[in-house]
Amino acid sequence: MGETILKYNRLYDTVLEITNGRDTTYIDVITDRIIRFFTPVEDNDWTSRAIEEDKHKHVAFEIVAEGERLVVITACYKIYVSDDLAIDIRDMSGGSVVCDYTGKRTKQKRITDNGLALLEAEGHSGSQEEKPAFSVLKKLDGDEKFYGLGDKTGYLNKAGYEFVNWNTDYPQVQAESVKALYKSIPFVLVLKNTCCYGLFFDNTYRNIFNMAQESRDYFAYHCYGGDKNYYFIGGNTLPDIVSGYTYLTGTTPLPQLFTLGHQQSRWGYSCAQDILEVAKGYRDNDIPCDVIHFDIDYMDGYRVFTFDENSYGKRGQIFSTIKEQGFKSVCIIDPGVKKDTGYFMYDEGMAFDYFTHNTDGTVYENAVWPGDSVFPDFGKKEVRDWWASKQQILMECGVDGVWNDMNEPASFKGEIPPEIIFYDEDKAATHAKVHNIYGHNMARATYQGIKEATGKRPFVITRACYSGSQKYTTVWTGDNMSLWAHIQMAIPQLCNLGLSGISFAGTDIGGFSHDTTEELMCRWVQLGAFSPLFRNHSALGCIYQEPWRFSKRTMDIYREAVKLRYSLIPYFYDLFYTGQSTGLPVIRPLVLHYQNDVNTHNLNDEFMVGENLLVAPVVNQGETVKKVYLPAGNWYDFYTGKEYEGGKYYLVDAPLEMCPVFAKEGAIIPTYEVVNYVGEKAYDTIRLIVFPGQGEYIHYQDNGTDYACEQGEYNLYRFTSEKNGSEVKTELIHEGYEKYGEIIFLLRGYGLV
């Protein structure tokens, strides 16, 4: 065995510089289980737009030479560096976790120039692949399952597919062949038979994840700019990986309680009367609802931060009117600022040089809803501060939340060219570099502005985002369609968003575009009732989707689903509370908690809500019997208490009125009285549904609006149950808020309904 040619220099406590005489790479030990690998390619930029604090734990590690290799040894892993700077990560017993593929890159898809011409002549896209700035290839063992990557199309397990991280407004039919959607979250979780790990490629340029489609020998990350910069995230379980990733990029903060209620939206409420009719419809039909959304129609000529007073009345009047009926208001804001001298946003932005530029120094123009428009350069702190200050306009009018749309950024006169000048903090950059963080920076500014203006927890919704956006914003999956294929895709999308750190997420209930059917609406609202963001939204030109627009049967089913959600609001709130520290999402694929059960690895039509509830919605047209897989342990029908043995498949009756839901053995599920809207009356009683088995449950209670909890104004309860249900113990382990007047325990599954 030869002697290594590698040389290393310990630059800082955590960073090693390693060279083989030709090339140099860096290894940064963040924690025992999180290792950063950095190789300068273009920018030599170590800063992150996803990670905003120093996450180093300054753990001890060793560097030793072993033959021709250097070995970096932490408490959990051994990182072998070969003389060609290839990386091989092993566990402490020597088992392979992941290693670089050092063979030649191969591609199964090849095309000649003549073949390319033939494809294009017939109208197909057959363009040759652009050469990436660099690639990272990791060897395949053949048993890998791939999860994460945000809201990408298709199935839960991404093995065999290729996806592009380039935030894209894609209003056409989103099928599994669509490679890029609205969000770029370059984080993948890999599950093998013997281990699991995560890889976070923190690079904002356009990049591609090829999950064993290109080759059976490796999976690949190809990037088109910047530096080779990625994090290995280790752990024994998939929850360890999610927690490690959110340790780096941040967790979802506790939202206001009303945001967990039902929400109604439509592109096409064109006047105040439309809004008032929606509000009246919900209250008259006894269907709870907390929020009405205002799409682009409310603005004056689609000018952001303005109001159409001709159609909506005096500024702020409609918001105060519906607030008297218990409705909160959320208004859409797009980034495009109308080119219009005399319009305050345009004039101020021009005066202070807040908009993006062409390479010749002139302000870049494109078109969106207002027509010819310019685009705020959110990469500059002063622009974010300016945009944040404008949220005051909305808040003073009585708006309760802001919905950021079109912030990929979308544009009507072709995509913004890659060379257009945008700033990345204090450095001039290009659209190619900042495109994927444009929506992220807009959300940061919106969050900052609402927090400063109100002192409350901001409610921000965004369509486009990047890793770490979960610290500032809720998301939805964008412009879906009223298709059975899209309700089917909703479950993998929401589960993978959760695994990618985005806990507060939802889909447009019923589908945004095209016309929904009554059956599809029923099945979608049953699924949506368990989605963190629970919003019914539809497009101009499509049928109206408010529940009373349908038959009495459909409206009754809709009402029952919404009321079920309102009863479970404390359970959802508790999941957000615990998620602040664990990083674990509200909606979870079964594989997250049952990774050793092969039946969960590709399960696309069920999900967990926390660890205690399993939801199996019907997502196929005409289906009234649902095939349900229940993992190990005993499970109980949530409604009847019927017991099921786990580790088996069942055929469960699921008529249109029913969405199968199961509670885990020992589950304790908190519920509230159903109200028309959060805040209609005080939640002074909590009812806990207790299922057989030993269980422990932590319940959180506060005022549901602001940051008084950070000064200790909250209660924390611990409920424990014995296996036979003979006793449920209550402990108040932190007291700082008005206690419940009554705590009621409801036994379900003990031979009782």
Protein Blocks (a to p, Z undefined) as FASTA:
>chain_A
ZZdfbdcddfblmlccddehjaccddddfblmbccddddfklopabdfkbmcdfbeoiac
ddddehjbccdddfkbccdddfkopacdddfkopafbdcdfbdcddfbdcdfklmmmmmm
nopacbdcdddfbdcddddehlacceejijaehifblghiacdddddddfbccdfklmbd
fbdcdbdcdddfkbccddddddfbdcdddehklpmkbccdddfedjddddddddfbfklm
mmmmmmmnopaddddfklmmccdddehiabfklmmmmmmmmmmnopacfbdcddfklpgh
highiacfklnopehklmmmmmmnopacdddddfbdcddehiaklmmmmmnopaccdfko
pacddddfkopaddddfkbmklmmmmmmmmmmmmmnopabdcdehilbgcfeopadfklc
cdehjaccdfklmmmmmmmmmmmmmmmmmmmmnopacddddfbdcehklmmoccdebjad
ddfklmmmmmmmmmmmmmnopabgcddehijgdcddfklmmmmmmmmmmgfbacddddeh
iacfbfklmcfklmmmmmmmmmmmmmmmmmmmmmmmmmmmnopafbdcfklmmmmlmklm
mcckbccehjlbccdddfbehiabdcddddedddddfklopacdehiacdddddfkbccd
dddehiacddddddfbehkaccfbccddddeddddddddddehlammlmnopacdddddd
dfkopaccdddfbdcbdcdfbdcdddehehpZZ
